[in-house]
């Protein structure tokens, strides 16, 4: 094993970060913070996406516009920059802004997993909600939110006011995509759908059937837009994955969120803590 493949452990702002090499892929790394998996990156193959929820976010990005078309993307939450690297590879010429709260993590990733030259990705150490509030209106084609403080989405990113800020920053026809996590009875997830339903005309939700049926706690990708979403193409891509997921929309999604109401800043709370071991590495 070369020096480049030695695990790296470092204290960052939000805990202890660890970069562990994948023995099966020469330049691939798993990032964890306090033991919770955060990102997986293959520096030689940025289109290889190990985490299923990241694949679903990538499917949403793939379906957001014609293949290969350069876009303006805003990423709230950075980790090891898996999705920005994917977008740079699949949509050359895109301009991407990444906002990551943990400055120590930003430094670690820049040092150990540097972006390719000319990637078009700019990374800022800043608060996601503050950055969104200051962002120009109609400045992004796609807004991706993958922000977790530990294993929970921070409260300032779970309100209807936040959803309206996201709508303001997106261009007409733009797509919002967020990685969330919840389990039955889905109080958090249903409230998030209500928030974004108050700010956008179209909604969809991507998750594995076992999660949607309440059998286990897991990730769900929320999509929102002011234009019709490409749910057919999304459903085909998600169904073909190693761990197939379902795309809920229309009447089925309306039934899922029936009775849910938007949550304002004053009452917003973090996403629920996952059960012990829900996202562990075993």
C-alpha positions as CSV (number, residue, x, y, z in Angstrom):
1,X,0.0,0.0,0.0
2,X,1.4,3.4,-1.0
3,X,1.6,6.5,1.3
4,X,-1.4,7.8,-0.6
5,X,-3.6,4.9,0.7
6,X,-2.9,5.3,4.4
7,X,-6.0,6.2,6.5
8,X,-6.1,9.8,7.5
9,X,-7.7,10.8,10.9
10,X,-8.1,14.5,11.9
11,X,-10.2,16.5,14.3
12,X,-12.4,18.9,12.3
13,X,-15.0,21.4,13.5
14,X,-17.8,18.9,13.8
15,X,-16.0,16.0,15.3
16,X,-13.3,13.5,14.2
17,X,-13.0,12.9,10.4
18,X,-11.5,9.7,9.1
19,X,-10.6,9.0,5.4
20,X,-10.3,5.3,4.8
21,X,-9.0,3.8,1.5
22,X,-11.1,1.3,-0.3
23,X,-9.0,-1.8,-0.8
24,X,-10.9,-2.7,-3.9
25,X,-10.5,0.6,-5.7
26,X,-7.1,2.1,-6.1
27,X,-7.9,5.8,-5.4
28,X,-11.3,5.5,-3.6
29,X,-12.0,6.8,-0.1
30,X,-14.7,6.7,2.5
31,X,-15.2,9.8,4.7
32,X,-16.7,9.4,8.1
33,X,-17.2,12.0,10.8
34,X,-17.5,10.6,14.4
35,X,-18.1,7.2,12.8
36,X,-21.0,8.2,10.6
37,X,-20.5,7.7,6.9
38,X,-20.5,11.0,5.1
39,X,-19.1,10.5,1.6
40,X,-17.5,8.0,-0.8
41,X,-15.2,9.3,-3.5
42,X,-13.3,7.5,-6.3
43,X,-10.8,10.1,-7.6
44,X,-10.3,8.0,-10.8
45,X,-14.0,7.5,-11.5
46,X,-16.2,10.4,-10.2
47,X,-19.2,8.8,-11.9
48,X,-18.9,5.8,-9.5
49,X,-21.4,6.5,-6.7
50,X,-21.3,4.0,-3.8
51,X,-24.1,5.4,-1.6
52,X,-27.6,4.7,-2.8
53,X,-29.0,8.1,-1.8
54,X,-26.2,9.8,-3.7
55,X,-27.2,7.8,-6.8
56,X,-30.7,9.0,-6.4
57,X,-29.6,12.6,-6.1
58,X,-27.5,12.0,-9.3
59,X,-30.6,10.6,-11.0
60,X,-32.4,13.8,-10.2
61,X,-29.5,15.9,-11.6
62,X,-29.4,13.7,-14.7
63,X,-33.1,14.3,-15.3
64,X,-33.0,18.1,-14.5
65,X,-31.9,19.0,-18.0
66,X,-30.8,17.6,-21.3
67,X,-27.8,15.2,-20.9
68,X,-24.4,17.0,-20.9
69,X,-25.9,20.5,-20.6
70,X,-23.9,22.8,-18.4
71,X,-25.8,24.1,-15.4
72,X,-25.4,26.4,-12.4
73,X,-25.5,24.3,-9.3
74,X,-25.6,25.3,-5.6
75,X,-24.8,22.5,-3.1
76,X,-25.6,23.1,0.5
77,X,-23.4,20.6,2.4
78,X,-20.2,19.4,0.8
79,X,-18.6,16.4,2.6
80,X,-16.0,15.0,0.2
81,X,-17.7,16.6,-2.8
82,X,-19.0,13.4,-4.4
83,X,-21.9,15.0,-6.3
84,X,-20.0,18.1,-7.4
85,X,-17.3,15.8,-8.9
86,X,-20.1,13.7,-10.6
87,X,-21.7,16.9,-12.1
88,X,-18.3,18.1,-13.3
89,X,-17.8,14.8,-15.1
90,X,-21.2,14.5,-16.6
91,X,-22.0,18.2,-17.2
92,X,-18.7,19.7,-18.3
93,X,-18.6,23.5,-18.0
94,X,-21.1,23.7,-15.1
95,X,-20.5,26.3,-12.5
96,X,-20.8,24.9,-9.0
97,X,-20.9,26.5,-5.6
98,X,-20.5,24.3,-2.6
99,X,-21.3,25.6,0.9
100,X,-19.9,23.5,3.8
101,X,-20.2,24.6,7.4
102,X,-17.2,22.7,8.7
103,X,-14.1,24.7,7.7
104,X,-11.8,22.0,9.0
105,X,-13.5,19.4,6.8
106,X,-13.2,21.7,3.8
107,X,-9.4,22.0,4.4
108,X,-9.0,18.2,4.9
109,X,-10.8,17.4,1.6
110,X,-8.9,20.0,-0.3
111,X,-5.7,18.6,0.9
112,X,-6.3,14.9,0.7
113,X,-8.9,14.6,-2.1
114,X,-8.2,17.7,-4.4
115,X,-10.6,18.5,-7.2
116,X,-9.4,18.1,-10.7
117,X,-8.1,21.2,-12.4
118,X,-10.8,23.2,-14.2
119,X,-13.6,21.4,-12.3
120,X,-15.7,24.6,-12.1
121,X,-16.3,23.9,-8.4
122,X,-15.9,26.6,-5.8
123,X,-16.1,25.6,-2.1
124,X,-16.9,28.0,0.7
125,X,-16.8,27.4,4.5
126,X,-20.1,29.0,5.6
127,X,-23.5,28.5,7.1
128,X,-26.0,27.1,4.5
129,X,-29.0,29.1,5.6
130,X,-27.0,32.4,5.7
131,X,-25.5,31.7,2.3
132,X,-28.9,31.0,0.8
133,X,-30.4,34.2,2.2
134,X,-27.6,36.2,0.6
135,X,-27.7,34.4,-2.8
136,X,-29.1,36.3,-5.8
137,X,-32.6,35.5,-6.9
138,X,-32.9,33.1,-9.9
139,X,-29.2,32.2,-9.8
140,X,-29.2,28.4,-9.7
141,X,-30.6,25.7,-12.0
142,X,-30.3,23.0,-9.4
143,X,-30.1,23.3,-5.6
144,X,-28.9,20.2,-3.8
145,X,-29.2,20.1,0.0
146,X,-27.3,17.4,1.9
147,X,-26.7,19.0,5.2
148,X,-26.3,16.9,8.4
149,X,-25.0,18.0,11.7
150,X,-23.9,14.6,12.8
151,X,-26.8,12.4,11.7
152,X,-29.5,15.1,11.8
153,X,-30.6,17.9,9.4
154,X,-30.2,21.2,11.3
155,X,-33.5,23.0,12.3
156,X,-32.7,26.1,10.3
157,X,-33.0,24.0,7.1
158,X,-36.4,22.4,8.0
159,X,-38.8,25.4,7.9
160,X,-41.1,26.8,5.3
161,X,-39.1,30.0,5.3
162,X,-36.1,28.0,4.2
163,X,-38.2,26.3,1.5
164,X,-39.2,29.7,0.2
165,X,-35.6,30.9,0.1
166,X,-34.7,27.9,-2.0
167,X,-37.6,28.7,-4.4
168,X,-36.3,32.3,-4.7
169,X,-32.8,31.3,-5.6
170,X,-33.8,28.8,-8.2
171,X,-34.5,29.8,-11.8
172,X,-37.9,29.0,-13.5
173,X,-37.9,25.3,-14.1
174,X,-35.1,24.7,-11.6
175,X,-35.0,21.7,-9.4
176,X,-34.5,21.4,-5.6
177,X,-33.2,18.0,-4.3
178,X,-32.6,17.2,-0.7
179,X,-31.3,14.2,1.2
180,X,-33.5,13.6,4.2
181,X,-33.9,10.7,6.7
182,X,-36.9,9.6,8.7
183,X,-39.0,6.6,9.8
184,X,-42.6,5.8,10.5
185,X,-44.9,7.6,11.3
186,X,-42.9,10.1,9.1
187,X,-43.8,13.3,11.0
188,X,-40.6,15.0,9.9
189,X,-40.7,13.9,6.2
190,X,-44.4,14.8,5.9
191,X,-43.7,18.3,7.3
192,X,-40.9,18.8,4.9
193,X,-43.2,17.9,2.0
194,X,-45.7,20.4,3.3
195,X,-43.0,23.1,3.5
196,X,-42.0,22.6,0.0
197,X,-45.5,22.2,-1.2
198,X,-46.1,25.7,0.0
199,X,-43.2,27.0,-2.0
200,X,-43.2,24.9,-5.2
201,X,-45.9,23.6,-7.5
202,X,-44.5,20.1,-8.0
203,X,-43.2,17.5,-5.5
204,X,-41.7,14.0,-5.7
205,X,-40.2,11.7,-3.1
206,X,-37.6,8.9,-3.8
207,X,-37.1,6.1,-1.3
208,X,-36.8,2.4,-1.0
209,X,-40.2,0.6,-0.6
210,X,-39.2,-0.7,2.9
211,X,-38.7,2.8,4.1
212,X,-41.9,4.1,2.6
213,X,-43.8,1.2,4.2
214,X,-42.4,2.2,7.6
215,X,-40.4,-1.0,8.0
216,X,-37.2,0.8,8.7
217,X,-35.6,4.2,9.2
218,X,-33.8,5.4,6.0
219,X,-32.9,8.1,3.5
220,X,-35.5,9.8,1.2
221,X,-34.8,12.3,-1.5
222,X,-37.3,15.1,-1.7
223,X,-37.6,16.9,-5.1
224,X,-39.4,20.1,-5.8
225,X,-39.8,22.4,-8.8
226,X,-42.2,25.0,-10.2
227,X,-42.3,22.9,-13.4
228,X,-43.3,19.2,-14.0
229,X,-40.6,16.8,-12.8
230,X,-39.4,14.0,-15.0
231,X,-40.9,11.4,-12.8
232,X,-41.1,8.7,-15.5
233,X,-37.3,8.9,-16.3
234,X,-36.5,9.1,-12.6
235,X,-38.6,6.1,-11.8
236,X,-36.9,4.0,-14.4
237,X,-33.4,4.9,-13.2
238,X,-34.3,4.4,-9.5
239,X,-35.9,1.0,-10.3
240,X,-32.8,-0.2,-12.1
241,X,-30.4,0.4,-9.1
242,X,-28.9,-2.4,-7.1
243,X,-31.3,-1.3,-4.2
244,X,-34.4,-0.3,-6.2
245,X,-36.3,2.8,-5.0
246,X,-39.7,4.1,-5.8
247,X,-40.7,7.6,-6.9
248,X,-43.9,8.8,-5.2
249,X,-45.7,11.8,-6.7
250,X,-49.2,13.1,-7.5
251,X,-52.1,11.4,-5.7
252,X,-50.0,8.8,-3.9
253,X,-47.7,11.5,-2.5
254,X,-50.7,13.6,-1.5
255,X,-52.1,10.7,0.4
256,X,-48.7,10.2,2.1
257,X,-48.6,13.8,3.3
258,X,-52.3,14.2,4.0
259,X,-52.9,16.4,7.1
260,X,-49.3,17.7,7.2
261,X,-48.8,21.4,7.7
262,X,-45.9,23.7,7.0
263,X,-43.5,24.4,9.9
264,X,-42.2,27.9,10.5
265,X,-38.8,29.0,11.8
266,X,-40.2,29.4,15.3
267,X,-41.2,25.8,15.5
268,X,-38.7,24.1,13.3
269,X,-36.7,21.2,14.8
270,X,-33.8,19.0,13.5
271,X,-34.6,15.8,11.7
272,X,-35.1,12.8,14.1
273,X,-32.1,11.0,15.4
274,X,-31.6,7.7,13.6
275,X,-31.9,4.5,15.6
276,X,-28.7,3.1,16.9
277,X,-26.8,1.5,14.0
278,X,-29.1,2.8,11.2
279,X,-26.3,4.3,9.2
280,X,-23.3,2.5,10.8
281,X,-20.6,0.7,8.9
282,X,-21.4,-2.5,10.9
